[in-house]
């Protein structure tokens, strides 16, 4: 197919975007810096005249505004914004940022966090969106066009997203399990006495859980006569029933009858309390529910024996994959509609939970714990590394998602505005999540008469143990539990959609057949996820698999990919080219701040994370389970599989490229747009010269 377009004589036919190709032809005396020396016999035209050039469409590099429409674009810009927000706002905003803020000096933690956010996170966020929108391709093809030698970076980030998909949906299946379990008048994790509970259980409704409190109730320090009188009149079986199962067993009240409590029972309990009995071994009913009922982790000794498949968990995981499939099978046309719910509802949920949380007793103590600054913590290097790591993993550069999402934008979309808006929303969401979490943790600490530090956790333990336990004690606990886990599901589903889309787009751009049959490809991909990894993580020891993948799949390899991205774009592709690309899309050149960050600050920050992470590495340990050496070796193999994509692909391309070694390096470090545009420019001008000669126009 041939399109007719008007272009300036001697100017390269730029195929990446809807540049205005109607340009005046420059005469021989034109001294403009944009004048181009012709590489074919000169044809004398009057300055300012126009020439119609037939342009043959190259499938690899499109020409003219019309052909830009053959890549599907977002139906509305808000679809793109909601998708990016949904991706960057994930579970780590809820279960990791608040804990890091509290642990690392409260409000003082915001100082290093904001520094890395402004100087490292946002510049890379902006850069990836701009690269994706300009090149209009997923990670693999995009990197093959930017710097062909670094195409392995694109393969690596797609493989990282693939590994993350293998375990991330399993976490969502736990949230779905809790969501269904919440439809009960009494939440199943609120009480002891269930088949999964042990003698160490402490129920959410238990009033007496502390040894000192029990000693005061029993008047253990009083004279024997007064103690006896108190027991006769006040200590009844109802009093004993208010004592947690764990404490009751610890002091010997488990032998008390269901009718009365004798003085001998109290004397025995007081004697036991005098021996400084501890309740450190006690577990909350919510903790036992998650680990012993939902995961059944106690039935698996570790990775050596994963145990049986848990079919309720398997059905929940299958439901998650079905939701993901029908959200992604039509590409951005279907996912762009789903995110209207999955990206907006979490904010409704967070605001509602915040309003409920601040009305609870003790909430102010929790918020104070979260925000009170302790600037002495800033002298610790761990605080800075926590801030840097959280910024990069929260915003998500390097996963290939931002490249994939932006590739479906219209060419002149204001990606600069989008980057600032969505990254700012991510920051505010993290802060809001902290208020939501710690207002409830303050209430929980007040309820169990402990310090906030004693109930605060991070990761799955926060959202599947501590927060559900607090919800169980609230008035209207069933409603708030359903509401919370629905919010958690929608937060996680957005990130799951994004990771899968990065894989789908990255592979489909390399293999167009998959894009033509997207429904089948997506179905096969999710089927592989479910049967290859999903069933393994649904076993009684599946939690250990999830933690292994979470630790190794996207840590060092992702940071290395982001570091090479900074080097390749700023130093090989060149800041001049990236600035020209952005100017072509937006009409202005990125400011000095962005150029300095891309070239120096962002790669330095990423390198800091890599070096510190390697220096402080220790073998994986989860819930007192020490992973064996061979398991850590498997984890490093998973990380290495994506990291090796980069050097192996580079070596392969060097071998396959003709010429001397230096010629090969030059070819492989020359952007696709330069080599193809220059070649086609010469072909077009030569064809036009030959056509004019045939028509009798003399040169």
Secondary structure, DSSP 4 states (H G I P E B T S, - for coil): -EEEEE--TTS----SS------PPP-TT---TT----SS------TT---EEEEEPBTTB--HHHHGGGS---SSHHHHHHHHHHHHS-HHHHHTHHHHHHHTTGGGHHHHHHHHIIIIIHHHHHHHHHHHHHH-S-HHHHHHHH-GGGHHHHHHHHHHHHHHHHHHHHHHHHHHHHHHHT-SSS-TTS-S-STT--TTEE-TT-SB--HHHHHHHTTTTS-HHHHHHHHHHH--HHHHHTB-HHHHHHHTGGGS-SS---HHHHHHHHHHHTTT---TT-EEHHHHIIIIIIS-GGG--BTTB---B-HHHHHHHHHHHHHHHHHHTTTHHHHHHHHHHHTTHHHHHHHHHHHHHHTSTTHHHHHHHHH---GGGGG-HHHHHHHHHHHHHHH-TTSSHHHHHHTTS-TT--HHHHHHHHHHHHHHHHHHHHHHHHHHHHHHHHHHT--HHHH---THHIIIIIHHHHHHTSTTHHHHHHHHHHHHHHHHHHHHHHHHHHHHHHHHHH-HHHHHTHHHHHHHHHHHIIIIIIHHHTBTTHHHHHHHHHHHTTSHHHHHHHHHHHHIIIIIIIHHHHHHHHHHHHSSPPPHHHHHIIIIIHHHHHHHHHHHHHHT----EETTEEPPHHHHHHHHHHHHHHHHHHHHHHHHHHHHS-S-HHHHHHHHTS-HHHHHHHHHHHHHHHHHHHHHHHTT---
